[in-house]
Amino acid sequence: MLEAMGLPVSDAVRMLLKRIATDKALPLALMTPNAATIGALREARAGGLRRFESLDDLRADLCRAGD
């Protein structure tokens, strides 16, 4: 991908290191998912989620669940 942008890997690494030094932080958020998120991801990958044809259908389902 970097080559397609005309950016050598060495330049990309140099830019990353300069950004880290300037900001004193990584320029991206590193997050570890909790157990609930991991469970939801597994359920989604297994096809265990409901699908809706439209936003209106989703809203109607959410309203029914709230009753």
N, C-alpha and C positions, 0 to 999 in steps of 0.2 A: 504494500500500500504506500509506503513512504517513497519508493522508487517511482510509482505512478505520479506522485506529487512533485517529483524532481528533488527530493530531499534525501541525501545520504543518511544512513543509520547513524553514523558518527555525529553528524550535525544535529539530528533529532535528539540524541543522547545529551549532547552538549547543551541544547536548548532546555531540556528537561532539568538538568543539573543546575543551570543558571536560575531557572524559575524556582527550584527548591531552595536555593541559597537566598534568593531575594525575598521569597514569601516565608521562609523558614517552616515550610509545610509542603506536603505533596499536593500537586495541582489536581487531585482527583479525590473523591470520597471512597475510602475502602470500608466496606461494611460487611459484617458477618451476620447472615440471617439467623434469626432466633428459631426456636422449635416450631412455632406457629407458622412462620413464613416458609420454612422447609416443608412442613406438612401441606400447605396450600400449593406450593410448587409441584410437589409429587402428585397431588390430586389433579391439578391442571394437566400435567403431562400424561396422566393415566386416562384422561378424558372424562373425569368425574364431575365436570362442571356443567351447569345448565347453560343453554344457549338461547338467545332471544333474536327474533327476526327484526326487531326495531327497538328504538329507545323507548317508545311508548309502551311496548310489551314489558320491557325491563322495569319501567316505572310502576306499571300496574302490579307486577309481581312484588316489588318492594313495598308498595302500599298494602297489599294483602298480608305480607309478612309482618307489617307493623300493627295490624289490627289485633 
